[in-house]
Amino acid sequence: NASLTLQNPECKAVVNATHYTLETPLTGCKTTMLPISDNVKVLHINNVIINPVEAGGGGLVDEDQEFKHGPFTSGPVEYDRILAEQKQPTSFIEFNCTYGKDEGISKT
């Protein structure tokens, strides 16, 4: 499975057999808040970052692993496949939510 996060990489999606679920407080995970001109609503903007499939379930292969374990531990064909997976681009999906301001909260 791909790894999904919000702009803050600590805000990771939980995955099950059919869905990815991202939960965050409205002001967390590097969410940008923009007041809307009617001064009653606030627009919250963030991005979902889709990282490519991890190789072998143990994370992506890096140069340290290559030198420690040798580049052909799983055979040259397998290693080429792992490198090809690593070069998959990371995708971004911008999303936004609009919420009414809570009248009971005062700014200080």
Secondary structure as UniProt FT lines:
FT   STRAND          3..5
FT   TURN            9..10
FT   STRAND          14..15
FT   STRAND          20..21
FT   TURN            26..27
FT   TURN            29..30
FT   STRAND          32..35
FT   TURN            37..38
FT   STRAND          41..51
FT   HELIX           55..57
FT   HELIX           63..69
FT   TURN            71..74
FT   HELIX           76..86
FT   STRAND          91..100
FT   TURN            103..104
//
